[in-house]
Amino acid sequence: MGIVNVTPDSFSDGGLWFGEDRAVAHGLELAAEGADILDVGGESTRPGAVEVPEAEERRRVVPVVRALVAQSGLPVSIDTRRVGVARAALEAGACIVNDVMPFEGDAAMAAAVREGGAGLVTMHMRGTPETMSSLTAYEDVVAEVEGFLASALSYAREQGISDACVVIDPGIGFAKTTAQNVAVLGALGRLRRLAPVLIGASRKRFIGELCGEAAADRRMGGSVAVAAWCALRGASVLRVHDVLATRQAVTMAGVLSGIGKGD
């Protein structure tokens, strides 16, 4: 899943692809590099990010979604926490809603997904991007993330969304410390027993902290390592900035993991 940020304040690229033309060109570049899905977002969810008005978010993403659906030949997802933006993006041709807010109890978002015949990514987080950094107190982070995602899956079923349409995201970087992010990644095998798992760790702060790299755009090596490790342990979707490097790493990790096993 290639990331297309249509934002002026993303932590990872600082607005490099802000604006319709640049965002579409970037999405097509990611498609050429081997992305299987393009994920379009119009609001930064970095820690401390200020909320964007819904009308502005919709203005940013809808033309980009429409263009990428028409030109890329790939499934397009909409990365949003607002049902109005999700519906507008689905009408423009998106086929997946990547819901970055707690899904459980959100009947309006469930209806949008169900009525749109869309796929759903349901993610664990606490609070909002503005407040989540202060909400990292857990007794058992893995058990609590697992329980939250299990409840979200149950809610989706109650709302008429098939299990076959849902992927879970443990929310790496969302209301979690570096140690907690590592613990959640370490529980990937446990989480994937619930549903297919999406991992979105690319360029995130915990990689910078572990690798001693403050600049997000210099964290590709760490990001690719996390992606390859997760792929070998059963992650179904990798949400990444660096598509070409990640595909190569995952391919080679897969080949080398079979050495000596008759593969």
N, C-alpha and C positions, 0 to 999 in steps of 0.2 A: 504494500500500500504506500504509494508515493504521496508525500505531503505537499499541498499547494496552499500556502498561507497568503490570503488576500488581506493582509494587515500591515499597518505601519509600525507596529511595536512588538512583533514576535520576538521571543528570546533567542531564537535560533538563526534568524536571518535579518533582523532589524529592518524589515520593510522592503527588502530587496525585490520582492515580487509583488509589491502593492500596486494595484491598478489593473484593470481588466486585461489589457494587451500583454503586459509582462507576466501576469499570472497564467494566462492561457499558453503563452510561449513556454513558460516553465513546465506546466503540466504536460505539454506535448514532448518536451525534452525528457521528462521522467518516463513517459510512455515509450519513447525510443530507447531508453536505457533498460527497459524490461519490466516496468511496473505492471502489475496485474489489475490494480485498482488505483484510482486517483481520489484523494481525500481533500475536499475543498473546505476551508474554514475562513470566516470573516471576523472572528473575535479572538484575540489572544487569551489563552488560559494560563499564561505563566503566573507564578506566584506574585500576588500583589496587583495583577492587571485590573484596570478599571473597566467596568461594564460599558459596553457599546450599545447605543440605542438600537432597538430591533429594526427600525426602518433603515438605519445605516448599514447594519449587518446584511440585511436583505439586498440592499443596493449593491454591496460589494460582491456578494457571492452568486446571485442568480445569473447574471450574464456570463460569468466564468463557467458555471455548471453547464449552462446551455451550450456554450461553445465547445467545451471539452467533450460533452456527450456527442456532439455532432462530428467533431474532428478526430478524436482519439481512438474511437472504437472500443474503449474500455468502460467497465462499470465505474460510475462516479458516486462517491459518498459525500454527504454533507455533515460536516463537523460542527455541531451546534447544540445549544441548550434550550433553544426556543422553538416551540411547536409551529409558530407562524413562519419562521425561516425554514424549518424542515418541510412544511407543506409547499412553500414556494419553490424550494429546490426540487422536490419530487415532481412538481408540475413542470419544471424545466428539464426533467429527464433523469435526475439522480435516482438511484435504486437502492441506496443504503442510507440509513440515518445513524450517524456516529454520535450518540447522545452522551455528552460529557458531564451531565449532571445526574444525580441519583434518579433512576428510572422508576423505582418502586413507588406506586401511588400516583404516578403522573398519567392519569387517564387520557388527557388530551394528546400527549405524545404517543401513547399506545394506540389511540384511534388513528392518528396520522399514519403510523407505520402500518397498521392493519389495513386501513382503507386504501393506502397507496401500494399495497402488496410488496412492501419494501423489506429489505434485510435490516437488522438492528444490531448495533454494537452497544451493549450496556456496560457502563464503567463504574468502578468504585471510586468515590471521593467523599470528602466531608466539606461542608460549607460551600464557599464560592472561591474562585481564584483570588479574590481580595482577602479572604479570611483563612484559607486552608492551611497556611504555614503555621498557624497557631493551634491547629487541631490535630496534633500528632500523638496524643496520649492514647495508647492501646494497652490492654492487658496481654493480648496475644494477637499481633497484627495479622498473622496468617489466618487464624481461626475467624477473626472478625471480617476480614475481606471475603473469605470463603462463604461465611454466613450471609453477608450482604448480597453477594452475587447469586447465591442459591435463592434468596428471597426475590430478587429481581427476575430470575428465570420463572419462578412460580407465578409471579404477578403477570409476566408476559403471557403465560399459558392461560391464566384466568381471563385475560383481555383478548383472547382469540389469536394470539401470535404463535405460530408453530415453532417448536424447538429447532426445526431445520433452518429457520430464518435468523437465529440468534447466535451471536458470538459474544463472549464475555471479555472484559478488559480489566485487569486488576488495578489499573490506575497508577502506574509507576510515576512517581514525582508528584502525585496529588495527595496532599495531606499525609506525607510520609517523609521520614528522615532517610539519610543515606543507608543506615543500617537496616531500616525497615524495608526499603526498596530491595536491598539484597536478599532479605529474608523472604519477601514475596516472590522474587524471581526463583529462589531456591525451592519454592513450593509449587512450581509450574506443573509438575507431574500430578500433584494432588488436585490442583485447580482444573486441569483439563479433563478430570473425571466428571466435572459438572457439565461442560460444554466446550466447544472449540474456543481457544484462547487467542486473543490479539495482544501483542506486546508492543507498547509504544514507549521505548526507552531512548530513542535517538537524540543524541546531543544534550541529554538532560543533566541537571546540576549534579546529581550523584556521581555521574561519570567524571565530571570535572573535578569533584572533590577527591575521588579515589585516584585519579590520574594526575592531579596537580595542574589542571588546565582551566583557567578562568574563562577563556574565550569559547563560547559555544560552537563557533564554526571551526574550531581546532580540535574537536572531540570525535572526529570521524573514526579513528582507529578504535577507540573504546566502544563507540556505538556499534561498529561492525562486529566486534568481538562478542558483545552482548547478543546481537541478532543471531549470529551463527550458533552460539551456545544454546539459545532458546529454540532455534530451529531443530537442533539435534535432540532436544528434549520434548518436542511435540507441539511447539507453538504453531498455530494454523495460519496466522496473519502477522506480519512484521510491518509496523507503521514506521517508515523511515524517511529521512531527508536524502540520503545518499544511495539511490537505487542501484546504480551500476556496481559500486563497490560491494554493496550488501549481497547482491545476487551472486557475484563471483565468490565471495567468502562462503556463502551458504552452499553453493554448488560444490566447492572444493572440500568443505567440511563434511558434506554428505558422502563424497567419494572416498575420502580418507577414513571416515568412520567405518567403512565396509572392509578395509584392508584386514586380511586374516580371518574374515568371516565368510569367505566364499562368495562375496558379492562383487 
